[in-house]
């Protein structure tokens, strides 16, 4: 019997500055209902899905910065999403900026959660690879100030046994780094879900612009194949508060093949029936890590070059 997890990649079109969280949640509920009608077990939303992507702007006022964060989950505005998921019996993944009070101080993270079919939060992940810069660059057409607004995630990359599979999470820029996948690959992950906000224009490196969609798929397809796992990548797409972002939300098999992909830059649901056992033949042959990885050797090479592993 194949172990099927039917997943819906719930791409969102732009969320403008003046759009309320409640309005964004209503759009997400509409996609969740479509997902249920298409037999989905799990619906995956983008990174920082509840508002416009504020790290593109310099904000001085602490209270204004905090206004983009959630200090409780569910919050008043997201409670209807949890209630609808529980009513429909569908799991979901949601990215949001998190305001936490830990170690006696206020802390800000770029966070994502996994919610099971009973509406219970079963996993939390905090983004590790924060892109951009912390300092103000007023002359740039837009900025990426995640290093100003967020701390580096401190929860590692665990995997969770939920919804019949072994699931993991990463967030946006994490997908460009092989170690994000590999840490979960070493734990036998079967499906990695992630959201992204990726501008079409990269101000510090405009020569990369023409390759944005290619690189998006390249990293996720490689991560899926090299770790024998499904990867579900979901965009917040389109022209949002003056920043144009790629779409291309997709569901990628452990073979490395894209099996479903969005064709718009708007709210759009993409569905695939994912056999969680599809990665087994890769995990047992080419990517049998216990048999074929050579971690001791990697250490020797690094030592010989005199490099330091932080
Ligand atoms: N949100 C986020 O992490 N965005 C970055 C932009 C980097 S520009 C190449 C991303 O990796 O998509």
Boltz pocket constraint, residues with backbone or C-beta under 6 A from the ligand:
constraints:
  - pocket:
      binder: B
      contacts: [[A, 47], [A, 129], [A, 131], [A, 144], [A, 171], [A, 172], [A, 173], [A, 174], [A, 176], [A, 196], [A, 197], [A, 198], [A, 199], [A, 201], [A, 202]]
      max_distance: 6.0
